[in-house]
Amino acid sequence: MPPVALGPRSWFTDLRYLDAPNLIACGVLESDAGLLLVDPGPATTRAALERALADRDATLADVHAILLTHIHLDHAGVTGSLVAAHPAIQVFVHEAGAPHLVQPDRLLQSARRLYGAMMDRLWGAFLAVPARNVHLLSGGETLSFGERTLAVAYTPGHARHHVSYLDRASGTAFAGDTAGMRIHGTDYVLPVAPPPDIDLPAWHASLDTLRAWNPDRLFLTHFGPVADVEPHLQAMAARLTAWGDAVRASLEAGGDDDAHASRFRQTVSREVEAHVPPALVPAYLRFGEPSASWHGLARYWRK
């Protein structure tokens, strides 16, 4: 998939995660300061990112800054590798996530417990980012890169270190995982709610934050632009509430967590299959993994 335009001097590319389409998208903004990458993805998709830049007659040497919505491996994993190769690149990240970029040992230990022997194949190397390259965000900032300005909002719920960016020139709100998963060309939105940071009231408030921006479109890392902003946000909020209620009911019923998670996955999978073209179902269930979301929501209710 060649790079796709979002608006004035802005575009996105499919990073072809595990050589599959519609899983991870990287946003690219052109500015007088250089290229800005929004969520450049894991190290395993670096070659795809470089090919996309080459399609636009650019290279990684043209990158001025990386704007991270949060530090999960599928969004931020390649960041340290890019900075190691091009030390002038600046990295913008929420202040709660920054320590894990600078000293990623705890993050990687947790990830290795989860992914085991598949860790390197799935994500590749996660290198530390020098502290001098890291710019801390808390929300409410306006970032200026030459003529290009972006508003920053704190948007927790999926992760406590999540921010979103509004590119004023294109009217695009880069929402990371806050607005869920929805593959470009479909109308089905799926929350992505794995442990450990799920916070339902904060998440609903973050959806309101995105709404208050009144963007022309949302941009989802999983996957792509969404033009019908208000219907999308309403659907996301409704599904988040329904999922939260379903998980709470299963906890109140008692029983084995894994059994509950399995039943939840079956229910969600049937719903996805009923609303999504068959070719896109695997992508939805990979990054919208319902059993992981059951565990994330269960952890929230047990706090």
C-alpha positions in Angstrom: 0.0 0.0 0.0 1.6 3.3 -1.0 1.4 6.3 1.3 -2.1 7.8 1.4 -2.8 11.6 1.8 -4.6 12.9 4.9 -4.5 16.6 4.1 -2.0 19.4 3.3 1.5 17.9 3.5 0.3 15.0 5.6 -0.1 11.3 4.9 0.0 7.9 6.4 1.4 4.5 5.5 0.6 0.9 6.3 3.6 -0.6 8.1 2.6 -4.1 7.1 3.1 -5.6 10.5 4.0 -9.3 10.1 3.6 -8.7 6.4 -0.2 -8.3 6.9 -2.2 -5.2 5.9 -4.5 -3.0 8.0 -2.8 -3.6 11.4 -0.5 -0.6 12.2 -0.5 2.8 10.5 2.0 5.5 10.9 1.1 9.2 10.4 3.6 11.5 8.7 3.4 15.3 8.8 5.7 17.5 6.7 7.0 20.7 8.2 9.7 23.3 7.6 11.6 21.7 10.5 11.5 18.2 8.9 9.2 15.2 8.9 7.1 14.4 12.0 6.3 10.7 12.6 3.2 9.9 14.7 3.6 6.5 16.2 6.3 5.0 14.0 5.5 1.4 15.1 7.7 -1.5 16.2 11.2 -2.2 15.2 10.0 -5.1 13.0 8.3 -2.7 10.6 11.2 -0.3 10.2 11.9 -1.5 6.7 8.3 -0.8 5.6 8.6 2.7 7.1 11.8 3.4 5.2 10.2 2.2 2.0 7.2 4.5 2.6 9.5 7.5 3.1 11.4 6.6 -0.1 8.1 6.7 -2.0 7.9 10.3 -0.9 11.6 11.0 -1.9 12.5 11.1 1.8 14.7 9.1 4.3 14.9 8.8 8.0 17.5 11.5 7.9 14.7 13.9 7.1 12.8 13.1 10.3 12.8 15.9 12.8 10.6 14.5 15.5 8.6 11.5 16.7 5.2 12.1 18.3 4.2 9.2 20.5 0.6 8.8 21.6 1.8 6.2 24.1 4.7 3.8 24.7 3.2 0.4 23.9 5.4 -1.6 21.6 3.2 -1.5 18.6 3.3 2.3 18.6 6.7 3.2 20.0 9.0 0.2 19.7 11.2 1.5 16.9 11.8 4.9 18.5 15.1 4.1 20.2 16.5 2.5 17.0 15.6 5.5 14.9 17.2 7.9 17.4 20.3 5.7 17.6 20.7 5.9 13.9 19.8 9.6 13.7 20.6 11.4 17.0 19.0 14.7 16.0 15.5 13.2 16.1 13.4 14.6 19.0 10.8 12.5 20.8 7.6 13.8 22.3 5.8 11.6 24.9 3.6 11.8 28.0 5.6 12.4 31.2 4.4 9.1 32.7 5.7 7.1 29.7 9.0 8.9 29.3 10.9 7.0 32.0 10.2 3.7 30.2 11.7 5.1 27.0 14.9 6.2 28.7 15.2 3.1 30.9 13.0 0.4 29.2 14.2 -2.6 31.3 10.9 -3.0 33.3 8.8 -2.5 30.3 10.7 -5.2 28.4 10.6 -7.6 31.3 6.9 -7.3 31.4 6.6 -7.7 27.7 8.8 -10.8 27.7 6.6 -12.4 30.3 3.7 -11.8 28.0 5.2 -12.7 24.6 7.9 -15.2 25.6 9.9 -16.7 22.8 7.8 -14.7 20.2 8.9 -11.3 21.6 11.7 -10.7 19.1 9.8 -11.9 16.1 6.8 -9.7 17.0 8.4 -6.5 18.1 12.2 -6.6 17.5 14.6 -4.5 19.5 13.3 -1.8 21.9 16.3 0.5 22.4 16.6 3.2 25.1 16.1 6.8 24.0 18.7 9.3 25.4 17.0 11.6 27.9 18.3 14.6 26.0 16.1 13.7 23.1 12.9 13.3 25.1 10.4 16.1 25.5 7.8 15.6 28.3 4.1 16.3 27.7 1.3 16.5 30.2 -1.5 17.7 27.9 -2.5 21.2 27.0 0.6 22.1 25.1 0.9 23.6 21.6 3.8 22.2 19.6 5.2 24.3 16.8 7.4 22.9 14.0 8.0 25.8 11.6 4.6 26.7 10.3 3.0 23.5 11.5 1.3 23.5 14.9 -0.3 20.7 16.9 -2.4 20.8 20.0 -1.7 18.1 22.6 -4.4 16.6 24.9 -4.0 14.1 27.7 -6.3 11.2 26.8 -6.0 8.4 29.3 -8.2 5.3 29.6 -6.4 2.9 27.3 -3.1 3.8 29.0 -2.3 6.3 31.7 0.6 7.7 29.5 -1.7 8.4 26.5 -1.9 11.7 24.6 -3.5 12.7 21.4 -2.4 15.3 18.8 -4.6 17.7 16.7 -2.9 18.8 13.5 -4.6 22.1 12.8 -3.6 22.3 9.1 -5.2 19.0 8.1 -7.9 18.9 10.9 -6.7 15.5 11.9 -6.8 14.2 15.5 -4.2 11.5 15.9 -6.0 9.5 18.6 -3.7 6.4 19.0 -5.8 3.8 20.8 -8.2 6.2 22.6 -10.8 6.1 19.8 -10.4 2.3 19.4 -9.8 0.2 16.4 -11.6 0.6 13.1 -10.1 -0.5 9.8 -10.4 2.2 7.1 -13.5 1.4 4.9 -15.6 -0.3 7.6 -17.9 1.2 10.2 -17.2 -1.2 13.1 -15.3 0.2 16.0 -13.6 -2.0 18.6 -12.1 -0.9 22.0 -8.6 -2.1 22.6 -8.5 -2.6 26.4 -5.6 -4.8 27.6 -4.1 -4.6 31.2 -2.9 -2.8 33.1 -4.1 0.8 32.8 -7.8 0.6 31.8 -9.8 3.3 33.4 -13.4 3.6 32.1 -14.4 7.1 33.4 -11.1 8.5 32.2 -11.6 6.8 28.8 -15.1 8.3 28.4 -13.7 11.7 29.3 -10.9 11.3 26.7 -13.6 10.6 24.1 -15.2 13.9 25.1 -11.8 15.6 24.7 -11.4 14.4 21.2 -15.0 15.5 20.4 -14.3 19.0 21.8 -11.5 19.4 19.3 -14.2 19.1 16.5 -11.7 17.5 14.1 -12.4 16.9 10.5 -11.2 13.3 11.0 -9.7 10.9 13.5 -6.6 9.0 12.8 -6.4 5.5 14.4 -3.1 3.6 14.6 -5.3 0.5 14.1 -6.2 1.5 11.4 -6.4 4.7 9.4 -8.6 7.8 9.0 -12.2 8.1 10.2 -14.3 10.9 8.7 -17.6 10.3 10.5 -16.2 11.5 13.8 -19.3 11.9 15.9 -20.9 8.6 15.0 -17.6 6.9 15.6 -17.1 8.4 19.0 -20.7 7.5 20.0 -20.2 3.9 18.9 -16.9 3.7 20.7 -18.5 5.0 23.9 -21.5 2.7 23.7 -19.3 -0.4 23.1 -16.9 0.6 25.9 -19.9 0.8 28.3 -21.4 -2.5 27.1 -18.1 -4.3 27.4 -17.5 -2.9 30.9 -21.0 -4.0 32.0 -20.5 -7.4 30.5 -17.2 -8.0 32.3 -18.5 -6.7 35.6 -21.5 -9.1 35.3 -19.2 -12.0 34.7 -17.1 -11.2 37.7 -20.2 -11.0 39.9 -21.2 -14.4 38.6 -18.0 -15.9 39.9 -16.0 -18.7 38.2 -12.7 -19.0 36.3 -11.2 -15.9 34.7 -9.9 -17.7 31.7 -13.3 -19.3 31.1 -15.0 -15.9 31.2 -12.4 -14.4 28.9 -12.8 -17.2 26.4 -16.6 -16.8 26.4 -16.2 -13.0 26.0 -13.9 -13.6 23.0 -16.4 -15.9 21.4 -19.2 -13.4 21.8 -17.1 -10.5 20.5 -15.8 -12.6 17.6 -19.3 -13.4 16.5 -20.2 -9.8 16.5 -17.1 -8.8 14.5 -17.8 -11.5 12.0 -21.4 -10.2 11.6 -20.3 -6.7 10.9 -16.9 -6.9 9.2 -15.9 -8.3 5.8 -14.3 -11.8 6.3 -10.9 -10.6 5.0 -10.7 -8.1 7.8 -11.8 -10.2 10.7 -8.3 -11.6 11.5 -6.9 -8.0 11.8 -9.7 -7.0 14.2 -9.2 -10.0 16.4 -5.4 -9.6 16.4 -5.2 -6.0 17.8 -8.6 -5.9 19.3 -7.9 -9.3 21.1 -11.1 -9.6 23.1 -9.8 -12.0 25.8 -7.0 -9.5 26.6 -9.7 -6.8 26.8 -11.7 -8.9 29.3 -8.6 -9.2 31.5 -8.0 -5.4 31.2 -11.5 -4.6 32.2 -11.6 -7.2 34.9 -8.5 -5.6 36.4 -10.2 -2.2 36.3 -13.3 -3.5 38.2 -11.1 -5.2 40.8 -9.2 -2.1 41.8 
